[in-house]
Amino acid sequence: MSLDELIDEFYTKMGLDFRANLRPGQICSAPVLYSNENAEIWRPSRYDGSQTQATDFRQIAKPGNAYKEARVIHTPRLDPYEEFPVIRAKCRPVILLAPDPPVIDVRPDIMKLDKHLCLVAPCYSVVDQMGKSKIDPGVLDRVRRLEFPQFLFLPKTAALTNDSLLRLDSIHHTYRAQLDPTQWRLSMDVWRIVSGQLEFIFSGICGGEFKAARDILHEK
């Protein structure tokens, strides 16, 4: 037996205020950056007469002096010790882990405190465009039985066109304005399991609904 077979209601539909009233566990879409082990950067290769505006760039492998140069470019803006990393991105489904916190009622400061950032985890389809599985069936069965705390299998639904893999090892922030919320969220039973997975990832403690579900699945 797998978790998606154990839990009857995997998702719940939210009210009509789903866009304005974000909730943890809500399914949204957002631009998700690719994680590249071999880092590359865009380096200025041509400037205007003032040497403050870059007119051309070249893509290079991360050099030894990356993020160490004190140069300043005004257009496009590049402050000292900064680089333009070469990163691709794709709009993907994400699970909202934490909405942006309430605005802090303090006077403006040099460091901007209120950024309206939300914490999300991306979802990746487990099948390709031809419907062929991207994951070995045996490994996917282990994911569905909660063997790996960093992963959760998500069956397709109105907001997920394919069976998907939630990756809690790829948590990142995104601006509230870049989120496109759907009216669907994880059911409370599933959300409690995700909360338990996050507790395990951050503290090493396996407890709560995550441990309970895991124990049931490994007994069968």
C-alpha positions as CSV (number, residue, x, y, z in Angstrom):
1,M,0.0,0.0,0.0
2,S,1.1,3.6,-0.7
3,L,0.2,6.9,0.9
4,D,-2.0,7.9,-2.0
5,E,-3.9,4.7,-1.5
6,L,-4.0,5.1,2.3
7,I,-5.5,8.6,2.3
8,D,-8.9,9.0,0.6
9,E,-8.9,12.8,0.4
10,F,-5.5,13.9,-0.9
11,Y,-6.6,17.4,-1.9
12,T,-9.3,19.9,-0.9
13,K,-10.8,22.8,-2.7
14,M,-10.5,26.2,-1.2
15,G,-13.0,29.1,-1.2
16,L,-13.3,31.8,-3.8
17,D,-10.8,33.9,-1.9
18,F,-8.0,31.5,-2.7
19,R,-6.0,34.2,-4.5
20,A,-6.1,36.8,-1.8
21,N,-6.0,34.4,1.2
22,L,-3.0,32.0,0.6
23,R,-2.8,29.0,2.8
24,P,0.1,26.5,3.6
25,G,-0.2,23.4,1.4
26,Q,-1.8,25.4,-1.5
27,I,-0.9,24.4,-5.0
28,C,0.4,27.3,-7.0
29,S,2.7,27.8,-10.0
30,A,5.8,29.9,-10.1
31,P,9.1,30.3,-11.9
32,V,11.5,27.6,-10.6
33,L,15.3,28.0,-11.2
34,Y,17.4,25.0,-12.3
35,S,20.1,24.0,-9.9
36,N,23.4,23.8,-11.8
37,E,26.3,22.0,-10.2
38,N,28.7,23.4,-12.8
39,A,28.2,27.2,-12.3
40,E,28.6,29.6,-15.2
41,I,28.4,33.4,-15.3
42,W,27.8,36.2,-17.8
43,R,30.9,38.4,-17.9
44,P,31.0,41.8,-19.5
45,S,33.1,41.7,-22.7
46,R,32.4,45.1,-24.2
47,Y,31.7,48.6,-22.7
48,D,30.7,52.0,-23.8
49,G,33.1,55.0,-23.7
50,S,32.4,55.7,-20.1
51,Q,33.2,52.1,-19.1
52,T,30.1,52.1,-16.9
53,Q,27.7,50.5,-19.4
54,A,28.2,46.9,-20.6
55,T,27.1,46.5,-24.2
56,D,28.0,42.8,-24.6
57,F,28.5,39.7,-22.5
58,R,30.0,36.3,-22.8
59,Q,29.1,33.1,-21.0
60,I,32.1,31.5,-19.2
61,A,32.7,28.8,-16.6
62,K,33.0,30.2,-13.1
63,P,36.5,31.6,-12.9
64,G,38.7,31.7,-9.8
65,N,38.0,35.4,-9.4
66,A,34.3,35.1,-9.5
67,Y,32.5,37.2,-6.9
68,K,35.8,38.9,-6.0
69,E,36.1,41.8,-8.4
70,A,35.3,45.3,-7.2
71,R,34.1,46.6,-10.6
72,V,30.9,48.6,-10.9
73,I,28.6,48.7,-13.9
74,H,25.6,51.1,-13.9
75,T,23.8,49.5,-16.9
76,P,22.8,46.7,-16.3
77,R,23.5,47.2,-12.6
78,L,26.3,45.2,-11.2
79,D,27.7,46.3,-7.8
80,P,31.2,45.3,-6.4
81,Y,31.7,41.6,-5.8
82,E,28.5,40.7,-7.8
83,E,28.1,38.5,-10.9
84,F,25.4,37.6,-13.3
85,P,24.9,33.8,-12.9
86,V,23.7,31.8,-15.9
87,I,20.5,30.1,-14.7
88,R,17.6,28.7,-16.6
89,A,14.1,28.7,-15.1
90,K,10.7,27.1,-15.9
91,C,7.2,27.8,-14.6
92,R,6.3,24.7,-12.5
93,P,3.7,23.7,-9.9
94,V,4.8,24.4,-6.3
95,I,3.4,23.7,-2.9
96,L,3.2,26.8,-0.7
97,L,4.9,26.0,2.6
98,A,4.7,29.5,4.1
99,P,2.8,32.6,2.8
100,D,4.5,36.0,3.0
101,P,4.4,37.2,6.6
102,P,2.5,40.3,7.8
103,V,4.0,43.7,7.1
104,I,6.4,44.9,9.8
105,D,5.2,48.2,11.1
106,V,8.6,50.0,11.4
107,R,10.1,53.0,9.7
108,P,12.0,52.4,6.4
109,D,15.6,51.4,6.8
110,I,18.6,50.8,4.6
111,M,18.0,47.0,4.7
112,K,14.5,46.2,3.3
113,L,12.8,43.9,5.8
114,D,9.4,43.5,4.1
115,K,10.0,41.7,0.8
116,H,6.7,39.7,0.5
117,L,8.5,36.5,0.1
118,C,6.8,33.1,0.2
119,L,8.5,29.8,0.9
120,V,7.7,27.1,-1.7
121,A,8.7,23.6,-2.8
122,P,8.6,22.6,-6.4
123,C,6.8,19.7,-8.0
124,Y,8.2,17.7,-11.0
125,S,6.2,15.5,-13.3
126,V,7.3,11.8,-12.9
127,V,6.3,11.1,-16.6
128,D,7.7,12.6,-19.8
129,Q,5.6,14.0,-22.6
130,M,5.0,10.6,-24.0
131,G,3.7,9.4,-20.7
132,K,6.8,7.3,-19.9
133,S,8.0,7.2,-16.3
134,K,11.1,9.2,-15.5
135,I,11.6,7.2,-12.3
136,D,12.3,3.5,-11.9
137,P,8.9,1.9,-10.8
138,G,10.6,0.3,-7.8
139,V,12.0,3.5,-6.6
140,L,8.7,5.3,-7.1
141,D,7.0,2.7,-5.0
142,R,9.4,3.5,-2.2
143,V,8.7,7.2,-2.5
144,R,5.0,6.5,-2.3
145,R,5.6,4.6,0.9
146,L,7.4,7.6,2.5
147,E,10.8,5.9,2.5
148,F,12.5,9.2,1.6
149,P,11.6,12.2,3.8
150,Q,12.7,14.7,1.2
151,F,10.2,13.4,-1.4
152,L,6.4,13.1,-1.6
153,F,4.4,11.5,-4.4
154,L,1.5,13.7,-5.5
155,P,-1.2,12.0,-7.7
156,K,-2.5,14.1,-10.6
157,T,-5.5,16.3,-9.9
158,A,-7.2,19.3,-11.3
159,A,-4.2,21.5,-10.4
160,L,-1.5,18.8,-11.4
161,T,-1.9,17.5,-14.9
162,N,0.6,14.6,-14.2
163,D,1.6,12.4,-11.2
164,S,4.3,14.5,-9.6
165,L,7.2,14.4,-7.2
166,L,7.3,17.1,-4.4
167,R,10.9,17.9,-3.7
168,L,11.4,19.2,-0.1
169,D,15.2,19.2,-0.8
170,S,14.6,22.1,-3.2
171,I,12.8,24.6,-1.0
172,H,13.2,28.2,-2.1
173,H,11.6,31.6,-1.8
174,T,9.6,33.4,-4.4
175,Y,7.9,36.8,-4.4
176,R,4.2,36.9,-3.7
177,A,3.6,38.6,-7.0
178,Q,5.2,35.8,-8.9
179,L,2.9,33.1,-7.5
180,D,-0.1,32.0,-9.5
181,P,-2.4,30.3,-6.9
182,T,-4.9,27.6,-7.7
183,Q,-8.0,26.7,-5.7
184,W,-6.6,23.4,-4.6
185,R,-4.4,22.6,-1.6
186,L,-3.2,19.5,0.1
187,S,-5.7,18.0,2.5
188,M,-5.0,18.5,6.2
189,D,-4.0,14.8,6.6
190,V,-1.4,15.2,3.8
191,W,-0.2,18.6,5.1
192,R,0.5,17.2,8.5
193,I,2.6,14.5,6.9
194,V,4.5,17.2,4.9
195,S,5.0,19.1,8.2
196,G,6.5,16.0,9.8
197,Q,8.8,15.6,6.8
198,L,10.1,19.1,7.2
199,E,10.6,18.5,11.0
200,F,12.7,15.5,10.1
201,I,14.7,17.4,7.5
202,F,15.4,20.3,9.9
203,S,15.8,18.5,13.2
204,G,16.3,14.8,12.5
205,I,13.2,14.0,14.6
206,C,10.8,11.5,13.0
207,G,7.4,12.0,14.7
208,G,3.8,13.0,14.4
209,E,1.7,12.1,11.4
210,F,4.8,11.5,9.2
211,K,6.0,8.7,11.5
212,A,2.5,7.3,12.0
213,A,1.8,7.1,8.3
214,R,5.3,5.7,7.6
215,D,4.8,3.0,10.2
216,I,1.5,2.0,8.8
217,L,2.9,1.8,5.2
218,H,5.8,-0.3,6.2
219,E,3.7,-2.8,8.1
220,K,1.7,-3.7,5.0
